[in-house]
């Protein structure tokens, strides 16, 4: 049987679901602003101040895990802006 890696959308969907069901209520009271790396298979979460640190801790425990990273208390781990990108390209 061939292993089919999850798509980015599947990782986001599973990670979001795990976070909402298992961790959100507790983590947002304790660790707002920190980052959680959630293994979408084991459903374990690893919390740290920075996303790279959370992922390093998670991979030390489960090197073959597939991780979803969330900024605790935020709707997204990272922000992106088209305006900023456009402004940089135009030298603004």
N, C-alpha and C positions, 0 to 999 in steps of 0.2 A: 504494500500500500504506500502511495506517495504522500508525503507530508505537504500540506498546503499552508503556507504561512498566511496569517491573517492580513487583510488589507489595512491600510491606515484608518479607513472609516470603521472597520471592525474593532481595531484597537481602541479608538476613541469611544465608540459605543460601549464596549465592554468595560473599559476603564471608568467611564463616567457612571455607569450603572453600579459598579462595585463601590466607587467613592460615595455615591448618594446613599446606597443601602447600608454600608458597613462603617463608614468613617466620617462623613460630613458633620453630623451632630457633635460628636466628641472632638474632632480635630479643630473645628472652627472656634470652639470655646477655648482650646488650649494653645493652638499653634497658628493662628491667623497670620498670613504673610509668609510663612515658611512653605517648603515644597514637599510633596509626597510623590514617591515613585511607587506605583502600584503594579505588581506582577499580575497580569490579566489571567494567568492560569491558576496560580496558588491563591490569589486574592490577598496576598500579604502586602502591607504598605511599609515604606521606609521613609522617615521624615528627617529633613535637614534644613539648614538655613539657605542653601543654594541648590538649584536643580542638579548640577553636576555632582555635588556631594551626596545627594539622595540617591542618584543613580549609581555612584561608586559603591555606596553601602549596600544597595540592593544587589548589584552584580557580584560583590564579594560573597554574598549569601547564596545567590542563585545565578550563576554566570550565564545560563542559557535561557533565562526568563525573558519575556516580552513585556516591556514596561510602558505604562501610561504615566505621564508626569502632570501634576496639577498644582497650581499655587493655591494653597489653602485659603479659603474665603474669597476667592476670585473666580470669575467665570472662565478664565483662561490662564495658562501658565505664562504666556508671553504675549506682548502686544506688538502689533504691526500697523503701520500707517502708510497708506498710498500717498498721502500728502507729503509726508516726510521723504519718502523715496523719490517722488516727483521733484520735490524741492532740491534734493541732493543732486539729482541728474541735471537740473537746470542751473545749479550753482547758487541757489537762493539761500 
